[in-house]
């Protein structure tokens, strides 16, 4: 179980803010898009397919289109039915209700994840990353809150912990930071021939 109950956490936010970026716990659409920009900066130009792990309302799909990356096949995964239903309507793409920590995962070129690690425990975050990495053919790109883990709600990770996990998985790592306070984005690339 996460640091907080996932269903309660998001349903309360949706009740307060509605079906927009604040409803999935971003401060604003601009804050959400700052993170999306970092994910896409690490996504190779020849990527053919992405699985959006913790897709929320499918906002990454539309951002990709705005950034001329609409030709990439998009699959969304989310644990909450309200997210899945809304993402299906908004994107017209394959969106699956899935517990990423436990359910079978679809294969995909790259897994991308923005914000879904933030309310998991450290163990769950590592399991989430490992499972998505294993389901991908080329790697995972994700963001995380970087810092000391002192929050009762949010999961903060240290860069050295993420580096150790990446090296354990045999990944080639690339980090981006300095774009937003306490936020870091990393790619775990598989070197495939």
Secondary structure as GFF3:
##gff-version 3
##sequence-region A 1 193
A	DSSP	alpha_helix	6	17	.	.	.	ID=ss1
A	DSSP	three_ten_helix	21	24	.	.	.	ID=ss2
A	DSSP	alpha_helix	29	42	.	.	.	ID=ss3
A	DSSP	beta_strand	49	53	.	.	.	ID=ss4
A	DSSP	alpha_helix	59	66	.	.	.	ID=ss5
A	DSSP	beta_strand	73	78	.	.	.	ID=ss6
A	DSSP	alpha_helix	81	91	.	.	.	ID=ss7
A	DSSP	beta_strand	94	97	.	.	.	ID=ss8
A	DSSP	beta_strand	108	113	.	.	.	ID=ss9
A	DSSP	alpha_helix	122	135	.	.	.	ID=ss10
A	DSSP	beta_strand	136	146	.	.	.	ID=ss11
A	DSSP	beta_strand	156	157	.	.	.	ID=ss12
A	DSSP	alpha_helix	159	169	.	.	.	ID=ss13
A	DSSP	beta_strand	172	177	.	.	.	ID=ss14
A	DSSP	beta_strand	183	189	.	.	.	ID=ss15
###
